Amino acid sequence: MTPAIQTRELTKYYNDFQAVNNVNLYVEPGSLYGFLGPNGAGKSTTIKMLTGILKPTSGAVELLGGDPWDAAQGIEIKKRIGVVPEDLALFDNLTAREYLAFVGRMHSLDKATIVSRGEELLTLLKLEGVEKKLTVEYSHGMKKKLALAAALLPNPSLLFLDEPFEGVDVVTARSIRDLLMDYVANGSTVFVTTHVMEIVERICTHVGIIANGQLVEQCSLEELRAKTSLENRFIELVGTTEDETPNLGWLDGGNKASAFSSEVSESTVAGETSE
Ligand SMILES: Nc1ncnc2c1ncn2[C@@H]1O[C@H](COP(=O)(O)OP(=O)(O)OP(=O)(O)O)[C@@H](O)[C@H]1O
């Protein structure tokens, strides 16, 4: 079976700092792959290299059986993938419908398809009431939803989402969750980064954990659950020990300090009186 995503020794240096270190990802088609890691672990850097935004320093990427970095294959592969990047590159001065029309035209969809798919996506993501607003006036969560709608509009085989649940309300999170589960049930593949373990446990079929640029775990969620919970495994792989954790004994809301200062002022006053 051709993997949806495969990387070999994928590596990225920013000057002399190694952000991603020889990562070998393997994502089966039809899976919902959760890519986890602490802040600064290398998730966004990896997703940018997978989606053609950031050139790898070394190593190889294969998406849907082809090389997205190859001049001949790259455009065809990119037509088959959808991306919701971390920094949501939307055009500020378009409404949601105008933006979806633009994306649809870029993918050579006909007008009727753009309109019907666009309406369904806007309704599902609860953006249909704000069609007159320009995207520059959108809240962060609204921008996230529109970026997701735009990524899904061309019906991609493989969808990349960088933190889709960050900054969205509970109702929207559930809509996105359900939508992704339906999407993979039809044979498509999702690669998603998130910090929300609960969502990964609920919807993902596979998980990869990256720490300090290295892939330290990659397995099915079923396999992982047979041994421990996702949270325990994550902490085991990337957490700090209690010995290393500062206890912030000084953080008492000023209570100890004020008790001390009242003692001082009482003794000072007493001292002053005795003189
Ligand atoms: N343009 C850049 N120039 C230099 N260093 C960078 C650049 N972008 C990211 N880094 C560094 O590379 C490392 C990985 O960053 P990356 O954004 O991939 O992490 P992340 O896992 O997505 O983090 P987060 O969960 O906080 O979004 C970090 O140490 C970061 O400071």
The ligand as an ORCA input file, in Angstrom:
! r2SCAN-3c Opt
* xyz 0 1
  N      12.420     30.788     11.408
  C      13.085     30.250     12.430
  N      14.361     30.619     12.683
  C      15.055     30.080     13.709
  N      14.566     29.145     14.546
  C      13.287     28.744     14.341
  C      12.490     29.282     13.289
  N      11.280     28.688     13.341
  C      11.313     27.840     14.380
  N      12.527     27.875     14.979
  C      12.949     27.056     16.121
  O      12.831     25.690     15.764
  C      12.324     24.934     16.853
  C      11.062     24.217     16.419
  O      10.049     25.200     16.202
  P       8.589     24.793     15.702
  O       7.840     26.052     15.426
  O       8.710     23.812     14.615
  O       8.034     24.059     17.013
  P       6.559     23.546     17.357
  O       6.720     22.131     17.831
  O       5.637     23.784     16.226
  O       6.200     24.475     18.593
  P       4.782     25.025     19.144
  O       4.068     23.845     19.732
  O       5.209     25.994     20.202
  O       4.046     25.667     18.006
  C      12.142     25.911     18.011
  O      13.287     25.848     18.831
  C      12.052     27.267     17.326
  O      12.539     28.296     18.157
*
